[in-house]
Amino acid sequence: MLERTHPSWIEIDLLQFRKNLSILRSHIGNTLFCLPVKANAYGHGLCQIGKEAENCGVDYLAVAHLKEGIELRQAKIQLPILVLGAIHKEQVPELLDFDLEISISSKFKADLVAEQCKKISKKCPVHLEIDTGMQRTGVQIATAPSLFDYMEKLGCFHIVGIYSHFASANHPNDSLAHYQLEKFRSLIETPPFQGKPLLKHLANSSGTLFFKEAHLDMVRPSIVSFGYLPKNAPSFFQEIKPCFSLKTKVSYFKIVEADMGISYGHSYVTPRRTRIVTIPIGYGDGYRRALSNKASVLIRGKMFPIVGTICMDQCMVDIGDSEVHVGDEVVLIGKQGDKEILLEDLALACDTISYELLCLFSQRLPRIYVR
Ligand SMILES: *Cc1c(COP(=O)(O)O)cnc(C)c1O
């Protein structure tokens, strides 16, 4: 097995992933469940997560880019797939070949896609993206009705849905979220949208958890599906847990005298005679250099600090007087015995968010699926 040829790995607990999906399903009822699986399903593995989602009653998938949509189709996934991000003109034929849906948020893009559709006599399924306050992409509220009418007249589109995206929805009293929801609702409740058979969707993870009024026809919760809850999530969601662990095995052992510098630049100096083990993982795997002298790992159920600068492919751990052997399993994220290292804490130490760390774990780390 190729996946066993690398010394470190990511373990994905599919049972926990399923559990997360089923808790979310019980919260949303019959509202459609769209799982965004962009950026390799937040590092969890695009096609495996897509397949699992399809088998667990998820109704829709969303990706950022065309290439991700094509990979899902090549893996024989049949769910509707919405491509959220930019589509260039030359990508339109592939998009239609692979039965993918796209976002349109300007007349310019509508014309471009329409031109391609006419050439190959096909209709393109689209979702109209509305900007309610993110100022990223999305047609402005005032021009949304005329763009919709224009697209209907072009006759090249099957307009499947209309959606927007929260710029903030971190707690139930988030005023920006209330403002965006209100803007979106009043738009879809007036002509030409009112009464049209369009899928209306708005809520990301925190929107789904905190704003039932924002569920509309479909929700798009991703980070929470992977087990990362926003702060102050209601207790109903407490069994939602991460399904991602990062593991390796001890590759080298030595005894080091006091006052010895460890790794590049000697950013750590041994305070006493101690035992140092090396583990074969580094920033080349996405284990961030910013964690040097900050993170800890679990070996034989005990927590030990990473010492010295994290290298591209290796780093060092000070195990003090503990007994550790080459080949012992090391947990860098996740549980071992009764202890756990949280991705959120590593993200804080790197001055970033869980999302970013998840996306940075490199392709060379095999993803191992367990259930
Ligand atoms: C990524 C993304 C989501 C999912 O966001 P989470 O915070 O992970 O739930 C939903 N909608 C859009 C448009 C996105 O780009």
The ligand as an SDF file (V2000), in Angstrom:
LIG
                    3D

 15 15  0  0  0  0  0  0  0  0999 V2000
  -16.7340   27.5680    2.6700 C   0  0  0  0  0  0  0  0  0  0  0  0
  -18.1010   28.0020    2.5100 C   0  0  0  0  0  0  0  0  0  0  0  0
  -19.1050   27.5260    3.3670 C   0  0  0  0  0  0  0  0  0  0  0  0
  -18.8150   26.6790    4.5920 C   0  0  0  0  0  0  0  0  0  0  0  0
  -18.3290   27.4950    5.6310 O   0  0  0  0  0  0  0  0  0  0  0  0
  -18.1470   26.8910    7.1060 P   0  0  0  0  0  0  0  0  0  0  0  0
  -17.8470   28.0790    7.9320 O   0  0  0  0  0  0  0  0  0  0  0  0
  -16.9990   25.9390    7.0290 O   0  0  0  0  0  0  0  0  0  0  0  0
  -19.3990   26.2240    7.4460 O   0  0  0  0  0  0  0  0  0  0  0  0
  -20.4000   27.8850    3.0910 C   0  0  0  0  0  0  0  0  0  0  0  0
  -20.7070   28.6760    2.0380 N   0  0  0  0  0  0  0  0  0  0  0  0
  -19.7610   29.1690    1.2090 C   0  0  0  0  0  0  0  0  0  0  0  0
  -20.1710   30.0460    0.0690 C   0  0  0  0  0  0  0  0  0  0  0  0
  -18.4370   28.8580    1.4100 C   0  0  0  0  0  0  0  0  0  0  0  0
  -17.5040   29.3580    0.6030 O   0  0  0  0  0  0  0  0  0  0  0  0
  1  2  1  0
  2  3  1  0
  2 14  2  0
  3  4  1  0
  3 10  2  0
  4  5  1  0
  5  6  1  0
  6  7  2  0
  6  8  1  0
  6  9  1  0
 10 11  1  0
 11 12  2  0
 12 13  1  0
 12 14  1  0
 14 15  1  0
M  END
$$$$
